[in-house]
Amino acid sequence: MTTTELSPDLEQLVTEKAGKIVSCNRSEAGASRITWLIETNRQQCVLREDTGDGPVAGTPLNLTREASVYRALAETNVKIPKLYGTADNAILMEMASGSPDLGGLSKDAIESVIDSYVDSLADLHLIEVDERFAALNPPTDPAQAATANVSLWAEILETRVRRPSPLATFATAWLLDHAPRDAERLVVCHGDVGPGNFMHDGQKLTAMLDWEFVHVGDPMDDLAWLAFRGHHFGGGIGDFYQQLDRWEARTGFTVSRKRIAYYRIVVMYVWLVSCLAALDNGARNLNRFTYLNLITLMNV
């Protein structure tokens, strides 16, 4: 991390909502937005800033949308940081306790943390999709939900990616044509499930983070993220099928492995489009090598 001063308007936001700034450090994590780790005379907090040059800048996946979800979930039992305030290009929230890193934990501790994470994911999926989530422009039925998120990423591909990508173009058509339309229930999907996007205290979850891909859709979408990002891409986080059983018992919903398989392809498509958009829009905190390597992986 490097110590850097905020812009005057963001400094004012922090001062008004969280106290006088003692230190401000820019995290190296993230690509679509800059994350500032801030200590004030009253507390520690996190500021996420959209600099306008990230892969999803200028799309519906903006910080206003993300802030609306923090507000909607504030009175629920889903563990999230408290939202302190917003600006046109930033959101300010409390710094969640714990660590995002599972390294160094025992096998039993990792399984305990992931079980707690699966429980919180299930609690999210049990929340009724009502007017609190109007900013997500929720689909009204499973048929509409089946293609809504892919259509959004197809628009990002069209508007944010300049270089030709035959694979992404083919995947768009295939995913829209094969989208499952038999979801039993539409839920609030986190949209980026997996290690690195939650905090823990070594035994249990303390907060779910990074809600920029949140949308209303099939809960199998989130379970597919857990399958791909958690188990296939990462691994070492326990037994996936036991975790599915845990989610099923807590929600009372039926797991569809067929739909999970479809949404695993959606996850890879989202990663591919995100990487292409990141490389074509040179975000100032972008590590190009990471995205070039990920594109290679998505083409395998």
DARA-V617292 format. One record per helix or strand. SS is the DSSP state (a for helix, b for strand). FROM is the first residue (numbers start at 1). LEN is the number of residues. If there is no record, write none. Layout:
ss=SS from=FROM len=LEN
ss=SS from=FROM len=LEN
This chain:
ss=b from=2 len=2
ss=a from=8 len=11
ss=b from=21 len=6
ss=b from=34 len=7
ss=b from=44 len=6
ss=a from=63 len=11
ss=b from=83 len=5
ss=b from=90 len=5
ss=b from=99 len=1
ss=a from=107 len=20
ss=a from=131 len=6
ss=a from=142 len=19
ss=a from=166 len=13
ss=b from=186 len=4
ss=b from=198 len=3
ss=b from=205 len=4
ss=b from=215 len=4
ss=a from=219 len=14
ss=a from=240 len=12
ss=a from=257 len=24
ss=a from=288 len=11
